Amino acid sequence: MSGTAPESSDAPRTPADAPSGGDEPASPTGRGIGRWWWLGAVAVVVVVVLAWRPWAAETPTVPVTPSPTSSAAPTPPPSASDAPTVITPAPVPGADAVFDETTAATLLATSADLESSVPAAVDGVTRRVEPGTVPWGLPEGSRVDPESCTTAVTVVGTPPTHHDATAWGNEEMTFVEDVVVLLDAAAARASFRALVTVVDECPRYTLVDAAGGRTTWTAEPALEGQGVFPAIVQEITVQTGDDDTRQQTTGHVLVGNAIVTWTATALRAEARDDAQAALGTPADLSEMVEQRALSAVRALL
């Protein structure tokens, strides 16, 4: 039988010459093994990445406090514009002024004060009460009803260190003024606070004299003065007996260790508007009294 036998060759086989199946012996240097090893390494990396999933990691919720060596810039101190504004009340002139029996009368209004400030006094006023002639307190045998309103008439509840009073008037008006001097400015402030409380609580009170005569005051709410001293002022209707009714404006001013009380009465006016036309407004009268008090304080310096 004739035929050609395959020739033997010592040349290395190409991949096409490799046997199929799994009978190739394992060899760390074999080309088939090298290919599968590389594919296996890639598979491991993919599995690790899928298991790690860095995109699914949550942001830590625990705040991180910078260490002392942190490069974070420190919080700047607040600027001057951020600081709260402190408002210091203006000092009251004469808050610590000390009056005595020789200087207390300088707090009382003069005829010139009235004639330049009160419409009904323009034509002149005369003195009706001389200083030093009226004692402090209620007339003997008199009482105030209700009793709790007594200081609305006497200004203080116990005898002051010094008291003085005067009055001016004409056919259209009268102006009565008292001054009580206390031991010191602190005592005067305490007495003034007590007086304001009584005035607020006593819109109506009556003075009953020893003979049974009655004078009743019906007051509007007190208003705080707008001047330089602590002060209150109010409008009052006063009735004496059964049919004598008049319009008044009264006020109290605290000046150092003294309290000045004044009352302006319209003698011919029946209505409040007519009384203001004769006396001026409560604010005008209060300003006149305070200007006199300011002059008295300056005279002490």
Secondary structure, DSSP 8 states (H G I E B T S, - for coil): ----------S---GGGS--SS-S---TT-HHHHHHHHHHHHHHHHHHHHHH-GGG-----S-----TT----------GGGS---------TTTT----TTTGGGGS--HHHHHHH-GGGTT--EEEE-TT-S-SSS-TT-EEESGGGTHHHHSSSS--SEEEEEEEE-SSEEEEEEEEE-SSHHHHHHHHHHHHHHHHH-SEEEEE-TTS-EEEEEE---EE--SSS-EEEEEEEEEETTTEEEEEEEEEEEETTEEEEEEEEESS--SHHHHHHHH--HHHHHHHHHHHHHHHHHHH-
